[in-house]
């Protein structure tokens, strides 16, 4: 019988770790998309900037975020380890490679994952890094609670360690927050970044097309009864709808920047 340590060093153990971290990352995609769709609220970043502050300063969410970063690194590490091990096991390629029963995505998971990982490094340094570790700019939003009307202006903090504040002035809610919405708007006005984002979403689509179903199979969570549901969810939700929804953001903002 394999010990716990030996099991997670085995090919099956590594695949199980990849499947579990992969499913966790799938869950993150859903949550992240839900928050990012507030970019389309039409309120000049009022909802999105409140969401951004909550997601980066609420302790339970912060703890989950660090678990997310750890999962990304573990997923990438074991993917690399499995790729190297498979190549060493078959250093010479077959003279004729049969692809009749294999999808392109399943044969290029390492390549797709590399694109996604590179994008994540650039994406997080540009958004999360700038938001958390640079001085940045702030916005002041005034929302009339009776009419729902929102106005906003640039806000200059009175104190160097200011982060966020919500106050009331009569029927008016005043929110002062760091402007991640402005960073998003600026980034999505650059064609090269928009194209990078779209390429990454294509890679995510293909990666999910194979990876979502594969993760359930490796974890032993697939059965004849639920396989059609898993396939439908993997293809339509994670490989089509979610990447398209993410891709719509840079496209819409880039078009707006041209007007």
N, C-alpha and C positions, 0 to 999 in steps of 0.2 A: 504494500500500500504506500502511495506517495505521501510524503509529509506535506504540511501546508506550504512550506517554503519551496519544496521541489515542484509542487503542483503549479504555483504561480510562475515558476521558471520554465515550465513545459509549454509546448505550442498551444495546447488546449487552454491552459491557465492564462496565457497571454491574450488569446482570443477572447476569453471570457472577460478579462479586464477591459479590453477594447470595446466589447459589446456593452458593458455596463456604463462605462464612461461615455460611450457614444449615445446611449439612450438618455443619459443625464443632459448631454449637450443638446439633444433634440428638444427636451423639455425647456431648456434655456432659450432656444430659438423661438418657441411659441411665446414665452413671457416677454422676451426682448422685442419681438414684433409688435405685441400688444402695446407696449410702452412707446415704441417708435411711431406707431400710427397716430399718436397725438400731435405729431408734426403737421398733420393735415387738419388740425382743429380750426384753423383759420383765425387764430387769436394772437398772431405775432409772437408765438413762443410762450405765452402765459402758462398753458397746461403743461407743455413739454419741459419748461424750466423748473416748474414745481416738481414734476416727476423725476427730473434729473437730480435735483437736490435730495429728494427722498431716497432714491436708489443708491446714492453715494454717501449718505450720512445716517441712515437707519441701521443700527448695529446688527440685527438679524440678517438684513439684506447684505450688509458688508461681509458677514461671515460666509454667506452662501456665495458671494462673489469670489472670495478667496478659494473656496472649494471649486468653483468654476475654473479659475486659473490653473489650479492644481490638476483638474481633470483634463484640461486641454493639453498640458505638458505630458501627463501620463499617457493619454491617448496617442499623442504624437510619438513619444518615446517607444511605446510598444509597437506601433505601426512600423517604425523604422527598424526595430529589432526583428520583427517578423519578416520584413522585406529582405533584410540582410541574410537571415537564416534560410529563407526559401531560395535565395540566389546561390548560397553556398551549397545547399543540398542539390541544386541542379545548375552547376556552373556553365554547362554547355547547353544552349538552347536547342530545342528539337528542330530537325531539318524542315519539317512541315508542322506548323502550329495550327491545330484545329480550333476554330473559334465558332463552330457551328452552334454549339450549345452554351456559349459564354457571352455575356454582355460586355460591351466595350467598357462600361463603368467598372465592372468587377475586375477587369484586367488592368485598370489604371487607377486604382484607389490610392496608391502611393503618390502618383503624380498629382491627382486632384487634391489630395490632402496637403501636399506641399504648397500648392497655390493658395489654398484656404489659410494655411498657417502663416504664410508670408503676408497675406492680406490682413489677418488678425493683428500681426505685429504693427503694420502701418496704421491700420484703423484705430487700434487702441492708443497708440502714441499720439495720433492726431486729435482724437476726440477725448478719451478718458485722460490721457496724459496732460493735454493742454488745459482741460477743465480742472483737474485736480492740482496741478503743480505749477501753473503759470498765473500771473496776476489777473489776466483776462479783463473783460468788461462786465458791467452789471446793468440790469434793466429794472425800472420801476413800473409796475403795472397797477393801475387804478381801475377796480371793477365796481360799477354801480350795482349793488345787489338788488335793486328794485327793477332796473331795466336790463341788466346783464351786459351793458355796454362796457367795453374795456379800452382804455387808452394806455399808451406806454411811452416812456422816455428813457434816455440814458441816465443812469444813476451813478454818482460818484460817492463811494463809502466815506463816512466821516472817520472811521477807525480802520487801521491797517489790517486787523484780523477779522473784519466783517465777512460773514458768509451768507446769511439769509435772515429775513425778517418778515413777519406778517403782522400788520396792525389794522385797526379800524378807525376811520374818521367819519363818524355819523353812519350813513348807509353805504359808505365806500370802503371796500377792502383794499388795502395797500400791500402789495407784495414786492419785496426787493430781493432779487436773486441774481446769481451769476448767470451769464448769458451763453449757455451751451447752444441754444437755438441759433445764435449768431455765428458760432463756429461751424455748425452744420450748413447754414446758408452760404458761408464763405467757401467751405470745402466743396460743396456741390455746385458751385459756380465755375469750378475748374474742370475743363474737359478731361484732362488726363486722369483725375481722380474719379470722375464719373465712369470712365471706361474701365478703370481698375476695379471699381465696385461691381460693374456689370459682369466682367470676366469672372470675378470671385463668385457671384451668384450663379453663374452657369456651372462653375465647379461644385458649388454646394448642391445644386440640383442633381447632377450626376452622382455625386458622393452619396446623397440621400437615397437616390433611386436604388442603389445596391445596398448601401450600408444599413438602412433602417430595417429591411427584411432580414438581412444577414445577422444583425444584432439579436433579434428575437430568436432566430434559429440556434445561434451559438449559445444563448442563455437558456435554451430549452423551454422557451415560453411560447413557441409556435406549435400548433396542432392542426389537424385537418379541418377542424371546425372553425378555427379562428384565422387560418392562413389567408382566406379571401379578404377579411377585414384588415389584416396587417398589410397585405399587398395594396389594397385600396388606399389605406392611410399613408403608406410609404410613398406611393406614386403620386396620388392627387394632392395630398396635403403637404408632405415634406419635399417632394421633388418638383412640384409645379406651383401650387398656390403660395406657399411661404417664400420661395425665391422670387417669384413674380412680385409679391407684395413688397419685399425689400427692394427689389430693382426699381419699383415705381418711385421710390423716394428721391434718388439722385436724378432721375429723369425729369420729374415734376419740378424740382428745385432748379435744375439747370435751365429748363425752358423758361421758368420765371425770371432767371437772371438775365436772359436775353431780351426780355420785354422792356 
